[in-house]
Amino acid sequence: MNRRAFFVAGLLASTVLGPARAASEIKVIYVGGWDCQPCSNWKNQYKAAWLASPEFKKVTWVEVDPPQAQGGLPGALLAR
């Protein structure tokens, strides 16, 4: 294959395949607790809508929901 053919093939491939983009993965980590009242409120009021949302389908969801959050998480993470 000569240079001109290689160049034209490259241009055609880039036009057909479109621009290369790096995949962007967003990870959402939910940290709650069975004994965390604000966490329970969020789960009861908003979690179902979040799970059904188009945004949820675009992220990796990690849920950490131990039986006891009190004492296991820094106070700043638990709204009182």
C-alpha beads as a LAMMPS data file, in Angstrom:
LAMMPS data file: protein, C-alpha beads

80 atoms
79 bonds

1 atom types
1 bond types

-500.0 500.0 xlo xhi
-500.0 500.0 ylo yhi
-500.0 500.0 zlo zhi

Masses

1 110.0

Atoms # bond

1 1 1 0.000 0.000 0.000
2 1 1 1.518 3.333 -0.980
3 1 1 1.460 6.438 1.182
4 1 1 -1.382 8.108 -0.679
5 1 1 -3.663 5.077 -0.356
6 1 1 -2.770 4.743 3.322
7 1 1 -3.563 8.438 3.880
8 1 1 -6.908 8.203 2.059
9 1 1 -7.833 5.015 3.929
10 1 1 -7.067 6.779 7.219
11 1 1 -9.231 9.764 6.300
12 1 1 -12.120 7.545 5.274
13 1 1 -11.888 5.469 8.450
14 1 1 -11.842 8.557 10.655
15 1 1 -14.855 9.992 8.815
16 1 1 -16.870 6.786 9.004
17 1 1 -15.967 5.865 12.583
18 1 1 -16.216 9.402 13.946
19 1 1 -13.936 11.008 16.505
20 1 1 -12.380 8.786 19.134
21 1 1 -13.464 9.670 22.654
22 1 1 -12.254 8.402 25.951
23 1 1 -14.942 6.541 27.872
24 1 1 -15.993 8.434 30.959
25 1 1 -17.218 6.365 33.871
26 1 1 -18.813 8.011 36.865
27 1 1 -19.089 6.007 40.059
28 1 1 -21.681 7.021 42.667
29 1 1 -21.068 5.571 46.099
30 1 1 -24.010 5.696 48.487
31 1 1 -23.048 5.275 52.129
32 1 1 -25.988 4.929 54.454
33 1 1 -27.026 2.854 57.409
34 1 1 -30.104 1.223 58.806
35 1 1 -29.815 3.397 61.916
36 1 1 -29.305 6.648 59.976
37 1 1 -32.599 8.562 59.897
38 1 1 -31.659 10.951 57.038
39 1 1 -30.472 7.910 55.034
40 1 1 -33.782 6.133 55.645
41 1 1 -35.697 9.272 54.662
42 1 1 -33.752 9.514 51.389
43 1 1 -34.301 5.842 50.605
44 1 1 -38.043 6.100 51.313
45 1 1 -38.596 9.343 49.382
46 1 1 -36.071 9.435 46.542
47 1 1 -34.295 6.132 45.930
48 1 1 -36.941 4.598 43.638
49 1 1 -36.965 7.700 41.422
50 1 1 -33.160 7.719 41.328
51 1 1 -33.020 4.045 40.306
52 1 1 -35.561 4.696 37.524
53 1 1 -33.829 7.846 36.245
54 1 1 -31.832 8.090 33.013
55 1 1 -28.915 9.439 35.045
56 1 1 -28.766 6.234 37.102
57 1 1 -28.285 4.221 33.928
58 1 1 -25.170 6.275 33.087
59 1 1 -23.283 5.648 36.334
60 1 1 -21.869 2.762 38.302
61 1 1 -23.857 2.541 41.538
62 1 1 -22.201 1.207 44.685
63 1 1 -24.327 0.977 47.800
64 1 1 -22.882 0.579 51.294
65 1 1 -25.745 0.187 53.750
66 1 1 -24.616 -1.537 56.954
67 1 1 -26.982 -2.250 59.857
68 1 1 -25.114 0.241 62.055
69 1 1 -23.780 3.471 60.605
70 1 1 -23.719 5.392 63.879
71 1 1 -20.240 5.248 65.311
72 1 1 -18.862 3.746 62.105
73 1 1 -18.947 6.941 60.025
74 1 1 -17.512 10.357 60.816
75 1 1 -20.128 12.749 62.149
76 1 1 -19.742 15.032 59.145
77 1 1 -21.143 12.276 56.911
78 1 1 -24.298 11.905 58.985
79 1 1 -26.673 14.859 58.873
80 1 1 -28.485 15.038 62.148

Bonds

1 1 1 2
2 1 2 3
3 1 3 4
4 1 4 5
5 1 5 6
6 1 6 7
7 1 7 8
8 1 8 9
9 1 9 10
10 1 10 11
11 1 11 12
12 1 12 13
13 1 13 14
14 1 14 15
15 1 15 16
16 1 16 17
17 1 17 18
18 1 18 19
19 1 19 20
20 1 20 21
21 1 21 22
22 1 22 23
23 1 23 24
24 1 24 25
25 1 25 26
26 1 26 27
27 1 27 28
28 1 28 29
29 1 29 30
30 1 30 31
31 1 31 32
32 1 32 33
33 1 33 34
34 1 34 35
35 1 35 36
36 1 36 37
37 1 37 38
38 1 38 39
39 1 39 40
40 1 40 41
41 1 41 42
42 1 42 43
43 1 43 44
44 1 44 45
45 1 45 46
46 1 46 47
47 1 47 48
48 1 48 49
49 1 49 50
50 1 50 51
51 1 51 52
52 1 52 53
53 1 53 54
54 1 54 55
55 1 55 56
56 1 56 57
57 1 57 58
58 1 58 59
59 1 59 60
60 1 60 61
61 1 61 62
62 1 62 63
63 1 63 64
64 1 64 65
65 1 65 66
66 1 66 67
67 1 67 68
68 1 68 69
69 1 69 70
70 1 70 71
71 1 71 72
72 1 72 73
73 1 73 74
74 1 74 75
75 1 75 76
76 1 76 77
77 1 77 78
78 1 78 79
79 1 79 80
